[in-house]
Amino acid sequence: MGAEPKRGPCVTASAKRVGRQDKMAALTNVPFSLFFKSALLLIEAQHVIWLRMIRLSAGGRGAERELTRMYVEKLHASVDTAVMASTALALGKPVAAVAESAISGYRKRVRKNRRRLA
């Protein structure tokens, strides 16, 4: 009977490393990444909406300013994103990269609002 080859710790560690890389590749898969970033945007936006509703329900000049600011910010965000997306697509960038960039831009604005309103 032949002896089985010994597997040293290097082989085991290497196999574990490859397994981890496969898992990371799955996590950085573009559709999953877009889904995850979109879900985070949704959660963060809901928090900002809640904070804004508190401010608006208080009424007064602060509520009027917040309402005006909200409309202006939404207009600027949509125009900026449309310009960025159309430019990127015209330059031949992949659609997934354009979508990821748009989501990142919106998330930056939402985080900025959350900090301001908190």
Summary of the structure (lengths in Angstrom):
residues: 118
radius of gyration: 23.3
end to end distance: 72.5
largest distance: 89.2
contacts: 272
relative contact order: 0.11
helix: 86%
strand: 0%
